[in-house]
Amino acid sequence: MDSLSDTLKKLKITAVDRTEDSLEGCLDCLLQALAQNNTETSEKIQASGILQLFASLLTPQSSCKAKVANIIAEVAKNEFMRIPCVDAGLISPLVQLLNSKDQEVLLQTGRALGNICYDSHEGRSAVDQAGGAQIVIDHLRSLCSLTDPDNEKLLTVFCGMLMNYSNENDSLQAQLINMGVIPTLVKLLGIHCQNAALTEMCLVAFGNLAELESSKEQFASTNIAEELVKLFKKQIEHDKREMIFEVLAPLAENDAIKLQLVEAGLVECLLEIVQQKVDSDKEDDITELKTGSDLMVLLLLGDESMQKLFEGGKGSVFQRVLSWIPSNNHQLQLAGALAIANFARNDGNCIHMVDNGIVEKLMDLLDRHVEDGNVTVQHAALSALRNLAIPVINKAKMLSAGVTEAVLKFLKSEMPPVQFKLLGTLRMLIDAQAEAAEQLGKNVKLVERLVEWCEAKDHAGVMGESNRLLSALIRHSKSKDVIKTIVQSGGIKHLVTMATSEHVIMQNEALVALALIAALELGTAEKDLESAKLVQILHRLLADERSAPEIKYNSMVLICALMGSESLHKEVQDLAFLDVVSKLRSHENKSVAQQASLTEQRLTVES
């Protein structure tokens, strides 16, 4: 290390004198010392103050510029050296050297800038201000088609530099996207797919850029899908496939790219992986099975890609996915159920699947997960059943297949996601199905659980769905027995609260249910309606200019229905309803205006 001190002293003198030979010798000594002990040598270089002199050795005229850039690249491998390199004013001359025609100079300069930018805000900022990124992208474009080893090495370094420059920095990534880096990198991947190092660099760059929403459109306008699938088919190693998966997942969030990936044959690759890995207990294989089947489900989230794979229910992909549901592998059961839920996004598909026995498969799957089952599988299977129950024609078929009984087995679940889907499935099933609604509405265990969930303040979704199902049981059954069960279980106050919801659809559903209660079982519900302050709430809804026309209309219908109760009638009289109602006679909505006239007559007669 003494000789290193001597070299540094000598270098200070020769750097000023520009004695070429001794300068070259000193730089060689430094490179040798860095190769032997990078950290210690870098510390000595920093302490010597020599960094400031390097700027003058990086001029285009300097014969040793490549060696100096190499030294900077080596010292900048140390985190503590990156800011000193910026402070020594090295970025601007390095960026100037990017205009050189000499391949070795470009290589070492790219390395130096890439290492200074690694995890360094100051480094990136300085390169940004000096305009380094655009020059590098221009190089990538012009050198893209050359496949000789030296050129590929240079392209790899430049890709690495851009990656270090923009990693986890949204604004710099957006800058690269605006400079058109994406089509260039896709082209690179296509031409240099035989070069492992360059391919890997491109993949990491794609992974970074694909996280940005603004990148998706640019990616969609290239043939990235085709290139990635081509590359994927060639890979045998788990790590390499994992890298490609990391790019595919964010890209596949874009519907246009989903379709391109399907057309490029990704699904066939994924199905093959599933087949190969399904019985393996090796950790890598389990990971790959999960990643592959998750990606498959993601591709089905796009309407066009999903319909293409469904192929009228005859598609081989659809058939393969069906076979996952009875499998003994939880991951495949989950992916299978989620895939069915995604296929069940339009009436035609739903009707076809129900007619072809999918409901029984899903019920069998749920049955296997009743006792301490897998929550994600329960949630996915219930999601699929809920979607399948949307077309009117499917409801009766699913009810007679015993879906309600299968779903009710999960009433004891303490998992909010399962509760949420269970409620949604039941609500879909009883829509306009009076008999089923009555049967469920008289199920005391169910109604008591709904009332309990109506208070689940930590889980807004569960709370909302419970309220909606309570209301639906009354609206679709129009049954006195159902109303009595709900009153006895303490459900009335929740329906009254639901009438004040921020969602018009829920307010409406509550008011219609309350009007049916008032028409069919007013005596039974009277006390609960009173203590829930229904009359005051209706007054507020009618007086509020922001209330939707249908809310005003249904509130007035309900007021008229409440007149049959002495105590509620008295509350109506005490609250000057006539004033509010008479104003609504001139409402722009005809139905509201007519109902206001009728309600006014009723209030006048009864007063």
C-alpha positions as CSV (number, residue, x, y, z in Angstrom):
1,M,0.0,0.0,0.0
2,D,3.1,2.3,0.4
3,S,3.6,2.0,-3.3
4,L,-0.1,3.0,-3.8
5,S,0.7,6.2,-1.8
6,D,3.7,6.9,-4.0
7,T,1.6,6.2,-7.1
8,L,-1.1,8.7,-6.0
9,K,1.6,11.4,-5.3
10,K,3.2,10.7,-8.7
11,L,-0.2,10.8,-10.4
12,K,-0.9,14.3,-8.9
13,I,2.3,15.6,-10.5
14,T,1.9,13.8,-13.9
15,A,-1.8,14.7,-14.2
16,V,-0.7,18.3,-14.2
17,D,2.4,17.9,-16.4
18,R,0.6,15.4,-18.7
19,T,3.7,13.2,-19.1
20,E,1.8,10.5,-21.1
21,D,4.0,7.5,-20.3
22,S,4.3,8.0,-16.6
23,L,0.6,8.9,-16.5
24,E,-0.4,5.5,-18.1
25,G,1.9,3.7,-15.7
26,C,0.3,5.4,-12.6
27,L,-3.2,4.6,-13.9
28,D,-2.2,0.9,-14.5
29,C,-0.9,0.7,-10.9
30,L,-4.2,2.1,-9.6
31,L,-6.2,-0.4,-11.6
32,Q,-4.0,-3.2,-10.2
33,A,-4.5,-2.0,-6.7
34,L,-8.3,-1.7,-7.2
35,A,-8.4,-5.3,-8.5
36,Q,-6.5,-6.5,-5.3
37,N,-8.5,-4.5,-2.7
38,N,-11.1,-2.2,-4.1
39,T,-12.5,-0.7,-0.9
40,E,-9.2,0.2,0.7
41,T,-7.8,1.5,-2.5
42,S,-10.9,3.6,-3.1
43,E,-10.6,5.1,0.4
44,K,-7.0,6.1,-0.3
45,I,-8.0,7.6,-3.6
46,Q,-10.7,9.7,-1.9
47,A,-8.4,10.8,0.8
48,S,-5.7,11.9,-1.7
49,G,-8.0,14.4,-3.5
50,I,-7.0,12.9,-6.8
51,L,-10.7,12.5,-8.0
52,Q,-10.8,16.3,-8.7
53,L,-7.9,15.8,-11.2
54,F,-9.7,13.1,-13.1
55,A,-12.1,15.6,-14.7
56,S,-9.2,17.1,-16.7
57,L,-8.1,13.6,-17.8
58,L,-11.6,12.8,-19.3
59,T,-11.4,15.3,-22.1
60,P,-11.9,13.9,-25.7
61,Q,-8.2,14.8,-26.5
62,S,-6.9,12.8,-23.5
63,S,-5.2,9.5,-24.5
64,C,-5.9,7.9,-21.2
65,K,-9.6,8.7,-20.9
66,A,-10.7,5.0,-21.2
67,K,-8.4,4.0,-18.2
68,V,-9.6,6.9,-16.1
69,A,-13.3,6.0,-16.8
70,N,-12.4,2.4,-15.9
71,I,-10.9,3.6,-12.5
72,I,-14.0,5.7,-11.8
73,A,-16.2,2.6,-12.7
74,E,-14.2,0.5,-10.2
75,V,-14.3,3.1,-7.3
76,A,-18.0,3.7,-7.8
77,K,-18.7,0.1,-6.9
78,N,-18.4,1.4,-3.4
79,E,-21.4,3.3,-2.1
80,F,-19.3,5.8,-0.2
81,M,-17.5,6.9,-3.4
82,R,-20.6,7.8,-5.5
83,I,-21.3,11.3,-4.1
84,P,-17.6,12.2,-4.1
85,C,-17.5,11.3,-7.8
86,V,-20.4,13.7,-8.4
87,D,-18.9,16.4,-6.2
88,A,-15.6,16.1,-8.1
89,G,-17.4,17.2,-11.2
90,L,-16.9,13.9,-13.1
91,I,-20.4,13.5,-14.5
92,S,-20.4,16.2,-17.1
93,P,-17.1,15.1,-18.7
94,L,-18.2,11.4,-18.6
95,V,-21.4,12.3,-20.4
96,Q,-19.4,14.2,-23.0
97,L,-17.4,11.0,-23.6
98,L,-20.6,9.2,-24.5
99,N,-20.2,11.0,-27.9
100,S,-16.9,9.2,-28.6
101,K,-16.6,6.7,-31.5
102,D,-14.2,4.5,-29.5
103,Q,-15.8,1.3,-28.3
104,E,-13.5,0.9,-25.2
105,V,-14.1,4.5,-24.2
106,L,-17.9,4.0,-24.5
107,L,-17.8,0.8,-22.5
108,Q,-15.8,2.2,-19.6
109,T,-17.9,5.4,-19.6
110,G,-21.1,3.5,-19.5
111,R,-19.8,1.4,-16.6
112,A,-18.7,4.5,-14.7
113,L,-22.0,6.3,-15.1
114,G,-24.0,3.1,-14.4
115,N,-22.1,2.5,-11.1
116,I,-22.3,6.1,-10.0
117,C,-26.1,6.0,-10.5
118,Y,-26.6,2.8,-8.6
119,D,-28.9,3.5,-5.7
120,S,-27.6,7.2,-5.7
121,H,-30.1,10.1,-5.9
122,E,-27.2,12.5,-6.4
123,G,-25.6,10.4,-9.2
124,R,-28.9,10.1,-11.1
125,S,-29.7,13.8,-10.7
126,A,-26.3,14.8,-12.1
127,V,-26.6,12.4,-15.1
128,D,-30.1,13.7,-15.7
129,Q,-28.9,17.3,-15.8
130,A,-26.1,16.4,-18.1
131,G,-28.5,14.7,-20.5
132,G,-26.8,11.3,-20.4
133,A,-29.9,9.1,-20.8
134,Q,-30.9,10.4,-24.3
135,I,-27.3,9.8,-25.7
136,V,-27.3,6.3,-24.4
137,I,-30.8,5.5,-25.9
138,D,-29.5,6.9,-29.2
139,H,-26.5,4.5,-29.0
140,L,-28.8,1.6,-28.3
141,R,-30.9,2.5,-31.3
142,S,-27.9,2.8,-33.7
143,L,-26.0,-0.2,-32.4
144,C,-29.1,-2.4,-32.0
145,S,-28.6,-4.6,-35.1
146,L,-24.9,-5.4,-34.6
147,T,-24.4,-8.9,-33.1
148,D,-20.6,-9.1,-32.7
149,P,-19.5,-9.9,-29.1
150,D,-17.9,-6.5,-28.3
151,N,-21.0,-4.7,-29.4
152,E,-23.2,-7.0,-27.4
153,K,-21.0,-6.3,-24.3
154,L,-21.4,-2.5,-24.9
155,L,-25.2,-2.9,-25.3
156,T,-25.4,-4.8,-22.1
157,V,-23.5,-2.1,-20.2
158,F,-25.7,0.6,-21.7
159,C,-28.9,-1.2,-20.7
160,G,-27.5,-1.7,-17.2
161,M,-26.6,2.0,-17.0
162,L,-30.2,3.0,-17.9
163,M,-31.5,0.5,-15.3
164,N,-29.4,1.9,-12.5
165,Y,-30.3,5.4,-13.6
166,S,-34.1,4.8,-13.4
167,N,-34.6,2.0,-10.9
168,E,-37.5,2.7,-8.5
169,N,-37.6,6.3,-9.7
170,D,-41.0,6.9,-11.4
171,S,-40.1,10.3,-12.9
172,L,-36.9,9.0,-14.5
173,Q,-38.6,5.9,-15.8
174,A,-41.3,8.1,-17.3
175,Q,-38.5,10.2,-18.9
176,L,-37.0,7.1,-20.5
177,I,-40.5,6.0,-21.7
178,N,-41.0,9.4,-23.3
179,M,-37.6,9.1,-25.0
180,G,-38.9,5.9,-26.6
181,V,-36.7,3.4,-24.8
182,I,-39.4,0.7,-24.8
183,P,-39.5,-0.1,-28.6
184,T,-35.7,0.0,-28.7
185,L,-35.4,-2.5,-25.8
186,V,-38.0,-4.8,-27.4
187,K,-36.1,-4.8,-30.6
188,L,-32.8,-5.5,-28.7
189,L,-34.5,-8.5,-27.1
190,G,-35.6,-9.9,-30.4
191,I,-32.2,-9.5,-32.1
192,H,-30.0,-10.6,-29.2
193,C,-32.1,-13.4,-27.6
194,Q,-29.1,-15.8,-27.8
195,N,-27.1,-13.5,-25.5
196,A,-27.9,-14.4,-21.9
197,A,-26.4,-11.3,-20.3
198,L,-28.1,-8.8,-22.6
199,T,-31.4,-10.7,-22.5
200,E,-31.3,-10.6,-18.7
201,M,-30.6,-6.8,-18.7
202,C,-33.6,-6.3,-21.0
203,L,-35.9,-8.3,-18.8
204,V,-34.9,-6.4,-15.6
205,A,-35.4,-3.1,-17.5
206,F,-38.8,-4.3,-18.7
207,G,-39.7,-5.4,-15.1
208,N,-38.9,-1.9,-13.9
209,L,-40.7,0.0,-16.6
210,A,-43.8,-2.3,-16.8
211,E,-44.8,-1.2,-13.3
212,L,-45.5,2.3,-14.7
213,E,-49.0,2.7,-16.1
214,S,-47.8,5.0,-18.8
215,S,-45.5,2.2,-20.2
216,K,-48.4,-0.2,-21.0
217,E,-49.5,1.6,-24.1
218,Q,-46.0,1.7,-25.5
219,F,-45.5,-1.9,-24.7
220,A,-48.8,-2.8,-26.4
221,S,-47.6,-1.1,-29.6
222,T,-44.6,-3.4,-29.9
223,N,-44.3,-7.2,-30.4
224,I,-43.2,-7.7,-26.7
225,A,-45.8,-10.5,-26.2
226,E,-44.4,-12.5,-29.1
227,E,-40.8,-12.0,-28.0
228,L,-41.4,-12.9,-24.4
229,V,-43.4,-16.0,-25.2
230,K,-40.6,-17.0,-27.7
231,L,-38.0,-16.5,-25.0
232,F,-40.1,-18.3,-22.4
233,K,-40.4,-21.4,-24.5
234,K,-36.6,-21.7,-24.7
235,Q,-36.0,-21.5,-21.0
236,I,-35.4,-24.5,-18.9
237,E,-34.0,-22.9,-15.8
238,H,-36.4,-21.9,-13.0
239,D,-34.7,-18.6,-12.3
240,K,-34.8,-17.5,-16.0
241,R,-38.5,-18.4,-16.2
242,E,-39.1,-16.5,-13.0
243,M,-37.5,-13.4,-14.5
244,I,-39.9,-13.6,-17.5
245,F,-42.9,-14.1,-15.2
246,E,-41.9,-10.9,-13.3
247,V,-42.3,-9.0,-16.6
248,L,-45.4,-10.8,-17.8
249,A,-47.4,-10.2,-14.6
250,P,-47.4,-6.4,-14.7
251,L,-47.8,-6.3,-18.5
252,A,-50.7,-8.7,-18.4
253,E,-52.7,-6.1,-16.4
254,N,-53.2,-4.4,-19.7
255,D,-56.2,-5.8,-21.7
256,A,-54.6,-5.2,-25.2
257,I,-51.4,-7.0,-24.0
258,K,-53.5,-9.8,-22.5
259,L,-54.9,-10.6,-25.9
260,Q,-51.5,-10.4,-27.5
261,L,-50.1,-12.9,-25.0
262,V,-53.0,-15.2,-25.6
263,E,-52.5,-15.0,-29.4
264,A,-48.7,-15.5,-29.0
265,G,-49.4,-18.9,-27.3
266,L,-48.6,-18.1,-23.6
267,V,-51.6,-20.0,-22.4
268,E,-50.3,-23.3,-23.9
269,C,-46.9,-22.7,-22.1
270,L,-48.7,-22.1,-18.8
271,L,-50.8,-25.2,-19.1
272,E,-47.7,-27.2,-19.8
273,I,-46.0,-25.9,-16.7
274,V,-49.1,-26.8,-14.6
275,Q,-49.0,-30.3,-16.0
276,Q,-45.3,-30.7,-15.4
277,K,-45.3,-29.3,-11.8
278,V,-48.6,-30.4,-10.4
279,D,-47.3,-33.5,-8.5
280,S,-43.9,-32.1,-7.5
281,D,-43.2,-31.1,-3.9
282,K,-40.0,-29.2,-4.8
283,E,-40.2,-25.6,-3.7
284,D,-39.2,-24.1,-7.1
285,D,-41.9,-26.2,-8.8
286,I,-44.6,-25.2,-6.3
287,T,-43.7,-21.5,-6.9
288,E,-43.8,-22.0,-10.6
289,L,-47.1,-23.8,-10.5
290,K,-48.6,-20.9,-8.5
291,T,-47.1,-18.2,-10.7
292,G,-48.2,-20.0,-13.9
293,S,-51.8,-20.6,-12.7
294,D,-52.1,-17.1,-11.3
295,L,-51.0,-15.6,-14.6
296,M,-53.5,-17.8,-16.4
297,V,-56.3,-16.4,-14.2
298,L,-55.0,-12.8,-14.9
299,L,-55.2,-13.4,-18.7
300,L,-58.9,-14.3,-18.2
301,L,-59.6,-10.9,-16.7
302,G,-59.6,-9.3,-20.2
303,D,-63.0,-9.6,-22.0
304,E,-61.5,-10.3,-25.4
305,S,-58.8,-12.7,-24.1
306,M,-61.3,-14.5,-21.9
307,Q,-63.8,-14.9,-24.8
308,K,-61.1,-16.2,-27.1
309,L,-60.1,-18.9,-24.6
310,F,-63.7,-19.8,-23.8
311,E,-64.5,-20.6,-27.5
312,G,-68.2,-21.2,-26.8
313,G,-67.3,-23.6,-24.0
314,K,-65.6,-25.9,-26.4
315,G,-62.1,-24.5,-26.0
316,S,-59.3,-26.9,-24.9
317,V,-58.1,-24.2,-22.5
318,F,-61.5,-24.0,-20.8
319,Q,-61.7,-27.8,-20.6
320,R,-58.3,-28.0,-19.0
321,V,-59.2,-25.3,-16.5
322,L,-62.3,-27.3,-15.6
323,S,-60.2,-30.3,-14.8
324,W,-58.3,-28.3,-12.1
325,I,-61.4,-28.0,-9.9
326,P,-61.6,-31.6,-8.8
327,S,-57.8,-31.8,-8.4
328,N,-56.2,-32.4,-5.0
329,N,-53.9,-29.5,-5.3
330,H,-55.2,-26.4,-3.5
331,Q,-53.4,-23.9,-5.8
332,L,-55.1,-25.5,-8.9
333,Q,-58.5,-25.7,-7.2
334,L,-58.1,-22.0,-6.4
335,A,-57.0,-21.1,-10.0
336,G,-59.8,-23.3,-11.5
337,A,-62.5,-21.6,-9.4
338,L,-61.1,-18.1,-10.1
339,A,-60.9,-18.9,-13.8
340,I,-64.6,-20.0,-13.8
341,A,-65.5,-16.8,-12.0
342,N,-63.7,-14.9,-14.8
343,F,-65.3,-17.0,-17.6
344,A,-68.7,-16.2,-15.9
345,R,-68.6,-12.5,-16.9
346,N,-71.4,-12.6,-19.5
347,D,-74.8,-14.3,-19.6
348,G,-74.0,-16.6,-22.6
349,N,-71.0,-18.1,-20.9
350,C,-72.8,-18.5,-17.5
351,I,-75.8,-20.2,-19.1
352,H,-73.6,-22.6,-21.1
353,M,-71.6,-23.5,-17.9
354,V,-74.6,-24.1,-15.7
355,D,-76.2,-26.3,-18.4
356,N,-73.0,-28.3,-18.6
357,G,-72.7,-29.2,-14.9
358,I,-70.2,-26.6,-13.6
359,V,-72.4,-25.9,-10.5
360,E,-72.1,-29.5,-9.2
361,K,-68.3,-29.3,-9.6
362,L,-68.1,-26.1,-7.6
363,M,-70.5,-27.5,-4.9
364,D,-68.3,-30.6,-4.6
365,L,-65.2,-28.3,-4.3
366,L,-66.9,-26.3,-1.5
367,D,-67.9,-29.5,0.2
368,R,-64.2,-30.4,0.5
369,H,-63.5,-27.1,2.2
370,V,-66.3,-26.8,4.8
371,E,-64.4,-28.0,7.8
372,D,-61.3,-25.9,8.4
373,G,-61.0,-25.5,4.7
374,N,-58.9,-23.2,2.6
375,V,-60.3,-19.7,2.8
376,T,-59.0,-18.6,-0.6
377,V,-60.6,-21.6,-2.3
378,Q,-63.9,-21.0,-0.4
379,H,-63.9,-17.4,-1.5
380,A,-63.1,-18.2,-5.2
381,A,-65.7,-21.0,-5.5
382,L,-68.4,-18.6,-4.0
383,S,-67.3,-15.9,-6.4
384,A,-67.8,-18.2,-9.3
385,L,-71.3,-19.3,-8.0
386,R,-72.3,-15.7,-7.5
387,N,-71.4,-14.7,-11.1
388,L,-73.1,-17.8,-12.5
389,A,-76.3,-16.8,-10.6
390,I,-76.6,-13.5,-12.4
391,P,-78.6,-14.6,-15.5
392,V,-82.3,-15.0,-14.7
393,I,-82.5,-18.3,-16.4
394,N,-79.8,-19.8,-14.1
395,K,-81.4,-18.9,-10.8
396,A,-84.1,-21.6,-10.7
397,K,-81.6,-24.3,-12.0
398,M,-79.0,-23.4,-9.3
399,L,-81.7,-23.3,-6.6
400,S,-82.9,-26.8,-7.5
401,A,-79.3,-28.0,-7.7
402,G,-79.1,-27.2,-3.9
403,V,-76.7,-24.2,-4.1
404,T,-78.4,-22.4,-1.2
405,E,-77.8,-25.4,1.1
406,A,-74.2,-25.7,-0.1
407,V,-73.6,-21.9,0.6
408,L,-75.3,-21.9,4.0
409,K,-72.8,-24.3,5.3
410,F,-70.4,-21.4,5.4
411,L,-72.7,-19.3,7.6
412,K,-70.4,-20.0,10.6
413,S,-67.3,-18.6,8.8
414,E,-65.5,-15.8,10.6
415,M,-63.6,-14.7,7.5
416,P,-65.0,-11.4,6.0
417,P,-64.0,-12.3,2.4
418,V,-66.0,-15.5,2.6
419,Q,-68.9,-13.8,4.4
420,F,-69.0,-11.2,1.7
421,K,-69.2,-13.6,-1.2
422,L,-71.7,-15.9,0.6
423,L,-74.0,-12.9,1.0
424,G,-73.6,-11.8,-2.6
425,T,-74.3,-15.4,-3.9
426,L,-77.6,-15.7,-1.8
427,R,-78.7,-12.2,-2.9
428,M,-78.2,-13.1,-6.6
429,L,-80.0,-16.4,-6.2
430,I,-83.2,-15.0,-4.7
431,D,-83.6,-12.1,-7.1
432,A,-87.2,-12.4,-8.3
433,Q,-87.4,-15.9,-6.8
434,A,-90.3,-15.5,-4.3
435,E,-90.3,-19.1,-3.0
436,A,-86.5,-19.2,-2.4
437,A,-86.6,-15.7,-0.7
438,E,-89.4,-16.9,1.6
439,Q,-87.6,-20.1,2.5
440,L,-84.4,-18.2,3.3
441,G,-86.2,-15.3,5.0
442,K,-87.8,-17.8,7.5
443,N,-84.4,-19.3,8.3
444,V,-83.9,-17.8,11.8
445,K,-80.2,-18.8,11.9
446,L,-79.5,-17.0,8.7
447,V,-81.5,-13.9,9.6
448,E,-79.8,-13.7,13.1
449,R,-76.4,-13.9,11.4
450,L,-77.4,-11.2,8.9
451,V,-78.4,-8.9,11.8
452,E,-75.1,-9.6,13.5
453,W,-73.2,-8.8,10.3
454,C,-75.2,-5.6,9.8
455,E,-73.1,-4.3,12.7
456,A,-69.7,-5.4,11.3
457,K,-68.4,-1.8,11.1
458,D,-64.8,-3.0,10.4
459,H,-66.0,-4.6,7.2
460,A,-68.0,-2.2,5.2
461,G,-68.5,-4.7,2.4
462,V,-70.0,-7.4,4.7
463,M,-72.1,-4.8,6.4
464,G,-73.5,-3.5,3.1
465,E,-74.2,-6.9,1.7
466,S,-76.0,-8.0,4.9
467,N,-78.3,-5.0,4.7
468,R,-79.0,-5.6,1.1
469,L,-79.8,-9.3,1.6
470,L,-82.2,-8.4,4.5
471,S,-84.0,-6.0,2.2
472,A,-84.0,-8.5,-0.7
473,L,-85.6,-11.2,1.5
474,I,-88.5,-8.9,2.1
475,R,-88.7,-7.4,-1.4
476,H,-88.7,-10.7,-3.3
477,S,-90.8,-12.8,-0.8
478,K,-93.4,-10.1,0.1
479,S,-94.1,-12.5,3.0
480,K,-95.5,-11.7,6.4
481,D,-93.6,-14.6,7.9
482,V,-90.3,-13.3,6.6
483,I,-91.1,-9.8,8.0
484,K,-92.0,-11.3,11.4
485,T,-88.7,-13.3,11.5
486,I,-86.7,-10.1,10.7
487,V,-88.6,-8.0,13.3
488,Q,-88.0,-10.7,16.0
489,S,-84.3,-10.9,15.1
490,G,-83.9,-7.1,15.5
491,G,-83.4,-6.3,11.8
492,I,-85.7,-3.3,11.4
493,K,-83.3,-0.7,12.8
494,H,-80.7,-1.8,10.2
495,L,-83.1,-1.3,7.3
496,V,-84.0,2.2,8.6
497,T,-80.2,3.0,8.8
498,M,-79.8,1.6,5.3
499,A,-82.3,4.3,4.1
500,T,-79.6,6.9,4.9
501,S,-76.8,5.1,3.0
502,E,-74.6,7.2,0.7
503,H,-75.5,4.7,-2.2
504,V,-78.8,5.6,-3.8
505,I,-79.4,1.9,-4.8
506,M,-79.2,0.8,-1.2
507,Q,-81.4,3.7,0.0
508,N,-84.0,2.6,-2.5
509,E,-83.8,-1.0,-1.6
510,A,-84.3,-0.1,2.1
511,L,-87.3,2.2,1.4
512,V,-89.1,-0.4,-0.8
513,A,-88.6,-3.1,1.9
514,L,-89.8,-0.7,4.6
515,A,-92.9,0.2,2.5
516,L,-93.7,-3.6,2.3
517,I,-93.2,-4.0,6.1
518,A,-95.6,-1.0,6.6
519,A,-98.2,-2.5,4.2
520,L,-98.0,-6.1,5.4
521,E,-97.0,-6.1,9.1
522,L,-97.2,-2.5,10.5
523,G,-98.5,-3.6,13.9
524,T,-95.6,-6.0,14.4
525,A,-92.9,-3.6,13.3
526,E,-94.4,-0.4,14.7
527,K,-92.3,-0.1,17.9
528,D,-89.0,-0.9,16.1
529,L,-89.8,1.7,13.4
530,E,-90.5,4.3,16.1
531,S,-87.4,3.7,18.1
532,A,-85.3,3.7,14.9
533,K,-86.7,7.3,14.2
534,L,-87.9,6.4,10.7
535,V,-90.3,9.3,10.5
536,Q,-87.6,11.9,11.2
537,I,-85.3,10.2,8.6
538,L,-88.1,10.4,6.0
539,H,-88.6,14.1,6.7
540,R,-84.9,14.7,6.3
541,L,-84.8,12.7,3.0
542,L,-87.8,14.7,1.6
543,A,-86.4,18.1,2.7
544,D,-82.9,17.4,1.3
545,E,-82.5,18.8,-2.2
546,R,-79.8,16.3,-2.9
547,S,-82.0,13.3,-2.5
548,A,-82.6,11.5,-5.8
549,P,-86.1,11.6,-7.4
550,E,-86.7,7.8,-6.6
551,I,-85.7,8.4,-3.0
552,K,-88.3,11.2,-2.7
553,Y,-90.9,9.1,-4.4
554,N,-90.4,6.0,-2.2
555,S,-90.2,8.1,0.9
556,M,-93.7,9.6,0.2
557,V,-95.1,6.1,-0.6
558,L,-93.7,5.0,2.8
559,I,-95.2,8.0,4.7
560,C,-98.7,7.1,3.3
561,A,-98.2,3.4,4.4
562,L,-97.2,4.5,8.0
563,M,-100.5,6.4,8.5
564,G,-102.1,3.1,9.6
565,S,-100.2,3.3,12.9
566,E,-101.5,5.7,15.5
567,S,-98.2,6.5,17.1
568,L,-96.3,6.9,13.7
569,H,-99.2,9.0,12.3
570,K,-98.9,11.4,15.3
571,E,-95.1,11.7,14.6
572,V,-95.9,12.6,11.0
573,Q,-98.4,15.3,12.1
574,D,-95.9,16.7,14.6
575,L,-93.2,17.1,11.9
576,A,-94.9,19.5,9.4
577,F,-94.7,17.1,6.5
578,L,-97.3,19.0,4.5
579,D,-94.9,21.9,3.9
580,V,-92.2,19.7,2.5
581,V,-94.6,17.6,0.4
582,S,-96.5,20.5,-1.1
583,K,-93.2,22.0,-2.4
584,L,-92.6,18.7,-4.3
585,R,-95.8,19.1,-6.3
586,S,-93.9,21.2,-8.7
587,H,-90.9,18.8,-8.9
588,E,-89.4,18.4,-12.4
589,N,-89.9,14.6,-12.1
590,K,-93.5,13.8,-13.1
591,S,-93.7,10.7,-10.8
592,V,-92.4,12.7,-7.8
593,A,-94.9,15.5,-8.5
594,Q,-97.9,13.1,-8.8
595,Q,-96.9,11.2,-5.7
596,A,-96.6,14.6,-3.8
597,S,-100.2,15.4,-4.8
598,L,-101.4,12.1,-3.6
599,T,-99.4,12.3,-0.3
600,E,-100.6,15.8,0.3
601,Q,-104.3,14.7,-0.1
602,R,-103.7,11.8,2.3
603,L,-102.0,14.0,4.9
604,T,-104.8,16.6,4.6
605,V,-107.5,14.0,5.0
606,E,-105.8,12.3,7.9
607,S,-104.9,15.5,9.8
